[in-house]
Amino acid sequence: MKLTKQQRQLLIREIITSKRVASQEELSRILRQSEIDVTQATLSRDLREMRIIRSPEDDGFRYVLPEVAEGRKIRRVVHEEIVQILANESIVVIKTLPGRAAGVGVFIDHLKDSNILGTVAGNDTVLIVPTSIKKIKEVMGALRMLGEVPKVQPLEAVGT
């Protein structure tokens, strides 16, 4: 089947976001299984134009979209900026290095977590408002996914 460049690139994007693809050969094979014929040169050019890169992972390499690769870099930086994550029955508070709260808040906003209503950032503190007090545990779980941080504890455990 012959696709336009735009259709082909959209299909490549869908494949890369839905499956772990480690090489051009593997991507080419997946496209052939969908009865899409594409030359290696065209595939290489599409990947370059789409800025898709091979990213190292624990079990080898994987093609990722530029926003995914950038998100991974930012996640590592955010992980380094978080000092502590605290919560009580109604809010979550993230303590950061001085001057880093705004960046952490923006990153959390971009996660588009359906359990987070919004964030407010100061100098070294980010206040996270969940959509419901029933979602505190889910929000804390999502924040833990940012990576191991020194202390994650309920606010009531902090001598307040």
N, C-alpha and C positions, 0 to 999 in steps of 0.2 A: 504494500500500500504506500502511496506517495502522499506525504504530508507537506504542508507549507512549513517554512522555517519556524514561524511562530507556533504552529501546532506541535511540531517536533520538540521544540524547546519546552513547551508546556508539559508535554508527556515526559520528557527527561526530568523536569522538576518534580512531577508527581511520583515518578519511580524512585528518585533519590530520597524524597521525604517519606516514602512508605516502606522502603526496603533498604537493607544494608548492602550497598554496592561498593566494592573495593577496587575495581579496575575498569578500564574502558572495554576490555574484552567481555567482562561480565555484563556491563551495561549494554553492549552491542548484542549479546546473546539474549538478554531480556527483551530488547526491541525486536529482534528477529522472531522471538516466540509470539510477539504481538503482530507479526507479519509486517513489520516496519523495516525496510532496508535502508541502511545508512552506512556510508563509508567511514573508515577510521579517521580520515582527514576531516570529514564533516563533523563527526562526533567530537573530535578534538577541538575543532573551531567553536562548536556550540558550547562545550564546557568552558572554554576560555572566555567567550563572550558573556556567558552567564556568571562568570567569576566563581564557578564551582571549583572547590579545591579538595585534595585528598588530605584528610586530617588523621593524625595518629590516634589510635585508641588502644586500650589494654590488650585487645585481641587482634591487632593489625591495623590496617588503614580503612578509611571509609570516605566516600565523597560526601561533602556537605555544602550547603548553600552558604553564601557569604554572611548572611545574617546569623546563621547558626554558628559559624566559626567565630564571628565577632562576639556573639553572646557567650561563647565559652571563654574567650579572653576576659571579657568584662566580669563574668562570674568569678574567675580566679582573683581578679583585683578586688571585687566586692568582698570576697571571702577574707582577704587580708585586712580589710577595713573594719570588719565587724569585731567588736570586743565582747559583747554579751547580748543575749536575747532573753527577755523577761516577759512574763505574762501574768495577768490576773484573770478574774472571771469575765472581764469585758474588753480588755485591750491587750495589744502586744507592743512592747517597747524594745527597740534595738539600740544599744549603745555602740557608738563607733569611735574611731580615732577622731581627734579634734578636726573640725572642718570637713569631715567626710560624709556627714549625714545626708546632705542633699543628693549626692551621687547615689548613695545606697537607696534612698527613697525613690529616685527616678528609676533605678533598676527594678525595684519591687513593683512600681507602677507598670513597667513594661512587661512584667510577667503575666499580666492580665489574668490573675487568679480570680476566679468567680467568687471566692470566699472573702476577698478583700474589697471593702467599700472604698478605701482611700488611705493615703499616707500624709503625714505632716512632718516636715523635717526642720530641725534646728541646726545648731552647730555640730553637736556630737550625739544627737538623739533623734530617732525616727519613731513616731507614733503611728501604729498601724491599726486602723479601725476595721474590724471584721463586719461582714454583712449581717451577722447574728452572733450573739454570745455563744450560741451552740456550735459555732464554727471555729472557736479558739484553737482546739486541738488540731484541726485540719490546717489552719494557718501556720501553727507552730511546726507541723510536719513539713509543710512546703518550705518554710524558712530553713529548716534543718537540711533540706536538700541543697542549700547553697554551699554546704560543706561543713565539716566539723568546726565549731567555734569553741572558744575556751569554756564558756558557761552558758547553758541553756537551762533556765529554771523558772518556776512560778514566782511572781512578784511577792506573794505572801511568804515565801521562803527567805526572802531578803529582809533582814531586820527592819521592817517599816512599822 
